[in-house]
């Protein structure tokens, strides 16, 4: 759980909440204001709490006067199976009416400057600004109505995959009940701003969370921005020797029947013989051999396991040995089903998807895949353009079957 109380005792020690919170949150000192009437943090959490984030800005052509358009912000790495809950507390001073003055470009410039982080792949402010400028308007639709009776102030988030393709986003508006008339700052308490459902990333990537006040010359306070990040639970962890014998294994009681271990496809271990039952035949991990002949007749020996090369090849069903294909981020993508190279293949997932048939996990063999010496994807072109006389000099061409 990540919580930005905004509190600051003024000492450079771990006991100071500000010191701890600045390890994860951006834009705390830049927007903080001491006013216990706007504070939400209970004294039992932080003694003598009085700090909050004060967002008030004017667009007079000077970038520095727009900096308080965005308040506390945080970026986190996420994965499939994670769930996140987002909430904050807010108050605002009422006006006759409100406009949504902040432009996508203004927000993108501020967010890009905040979220430059080489560890997340955003190495320059220009790159980060471009990412947000491209995706802000398309991914974030303000929830809470469009009425001009309250400021356009939001709790926001964007979810990207590992390649910074936007996957999800949202903005939850500060409620009208959070408003007080000028001079009546204690008339209302800070009101909760919270997404009603969990955010569940569907791919490995990043989530960016921030609060914003997009109404010019409007006073809004945010406090206690909280991101609860529940990571996916590991129900089984298995480590294998190269030929499939179990090195170590841990599993939860409810996961006793998991059958997708060694080789990555359905298999069931016979407790009496120690064999693994695959779809087409049984496999003995002690000797690295199949106990029945190869129905595909792939190797000279009908019993040899993975062509005597379990490091670079897999045989998920007991039929043919394949070369596994992984994305540049380590994600398993599929297999090379015809003419294996003897090496693990690594390529960009976007390119892999372009080369597969209708989303299948086997490459389309209407293309020839050229690999560098380390097995990393180098080039491809339609097989129509390959001549037979070239095949013998292209020793690293993965697929050698011509169309037709």
Secondary structure, DSSP 8 states (H G I E B T S, - for coil): -EEE-----S-SSTTSHHHHHTTTEESSTTTEEE-TTT----TTTSTT--EEEEE----SS-GGGGGGGEEEEEEEEE-TT-EEEEEEEEEEE--S-------HHHHHHHHHHHT-BGGGTB-SHHHHHHHHHHHHHHH--EES---TTS--EEEEEEEEETT--EEEEEEEE--GGGEE-TT-TTSS--EEEE-SS-B--SSSEEEEEEEEE-STT--EEEEEEEEEEE-----EEEEE-TTS-EEEEEE-GGGTT----TTSS--EE-TTT--EE-SSSEEETTTTEESS--TT--SSSTTBSGGG-TTT-B-SSSS--BEEEE-TTS-EEEEE-SS--SS-EE--HHHHHHHBSTT-SBB-TTEEEEE-TTSBEEEEEEGGG--HHHHTT-TTBS------
